Amino acid sequence: MLTNGIGKKIISKEDRNEEYLKRSCKKNLLCFFKATEDYITKEYPKLTKKLPEEITFITSQELEDKYPTLTPKKIENMLLLKSMEQFS
């Protein structure tokens, strides 16, 4: 089952893979967030759009390989700070 904070979706066994998760996020979550951003920027014209056109994915293993000396919590904090910089 995939939970996106908005609802739940039953995923068949053959679809339980990374590629399906990426497609589902791009199709559903990004569309939802972009539609919300469109609505908010129309309601509040002084605000500007800041969401990216594409979602970037990285696995836990890729993060561990890229930052072998950091704990998972430190990696999470670093990524959060980087993402906050992009939206400020």
C-alpha positions as CSV (number, residue, x, y, z in Angstrom):
1,M,0.0,0.0,0.0
2,L,1.3,3.4,-0.9
3,T,0.4,6.2,1.5
4,N,0.9,9.8,0.2
5,G,-0.5,11.7,3.1
6,I,-3.6,12.4,1.1
7,G,-4.9,8.9,0.6
8,K,-4.0,5.3,0.2
9,K,-3.5,3.2,-2.9
10,I,-3.4,-0.5,-3.1
11,I,-0.5,-1.7,-5.2
12,S,-0.4,-5.1,-6.9
13,K,2.6,-7.3,-6.2
14,E,4.0,-6.8,-9.7
15,D,3.9,-3.0,-9.3
16,R,5.8,-3.0,-6.0
17,N,9.0,-1.6,-7.4
18,E,11.0,1.6,-7.5
19,E,10.0,2.5,-11.1
20,Y,6.3,2.3,-10.3
21,L,6.8,4.4,-7.2
22,K,8.6,7.1,-9.3
23,R,5.8,7.1,-11.9
24,S,3.1,7.3,-9.3
25,C,4.8,10.2,-7.5
26,K,5.4,12.1,-10.7
27,K,1.8,11.5,-11.9
28,N,-0.1,12.0,-8.6
29,L,1.9,13.9,-6.0
30,L,3.7,16.4,-8.3
31,C,0.4,17.2,-10.0
32,F,-1.3,17.8,-6.7
33,F,1.4,20.0,-5.4
34,K,1.6,22.0,-8.7
35,A,-2.2,22.5,-8.7
36,T,-2.0,23.7,-5.1
37,E,0.8,26.1,-6.0
38,D,-1.2,27.4,-9.0
39,Y,-4.2,28.1,-6.8
40,I,-2.2,29.8,-4.1
41,T,-0.3,32.0,-6.5
42,K,-3.6,33.1,-8.2
43,E,-5.1,33.9,-4.8
44,Y,-2.0,35.7,-3.6
45,P,-0.3,37.3,-6.7
46,K,2.6,38.6,-4.6
47,L,3.7,35.0,-4.1
48,T,5.8,33.3,-6.8
49,K,5.9,29.7,-8.0
50,K,8.9,27.8,-6.6
51,L,8.2,24.2,-7.1
52,P,10.3,22.3,-9.6
53,E,8.9,20.9,-12.8
54,E,10.4,17.5,-12.0
55,I,10.8,15.4,-8.9
56,T,14.3,14.1,-8.1
57,F,14.6,10.6,-6.6
58,I,17.5,9.2,-4.6
59,T,17.6,5.9,-2.7
60,S,18.8,5.4,0.8
61,Q,21.7,3.3,-0.6
62,E,22.7,6.1,-3.0
63,L,22.8,8.5,-0.1
64,E,24.8,6.2,2.0
65,D,27.3,5.7,-0.8
66,K,27.5,9.5,-1.5
67,Y,27.9,10.4,2.2
68,P,29.5,7.4,3.9
69,T,30.7,9.3,7.0
70,L,27.3,10.8,7.9
71,T,24.6,9.1,9.9
72,P,21.2,8.7,8.3
73,K,19.9,11.6,10.5
74,K,22.7,13.9,9.5
75,I,22.0,13.1,5.8
76,E,18.3,13.8,6.3
77,N,19.1,17.2,8.0
78,M,21.6,18.1,5.3
79,L,19.0,17.4,2.5
80,L,16.4,19.3,4.4
81,L,18.6,22.4,4.7
82,K,19.5,22.1,1.0
83,S,15.9,22.0,0.0
84,M,15.0,24.9,2.2
85,E,17.7,27.0,0.5
86,Q,16.1,26.3,-2.9
87,F,12.8,27.6,-1.7
88,S,14.0,30.8,0.0
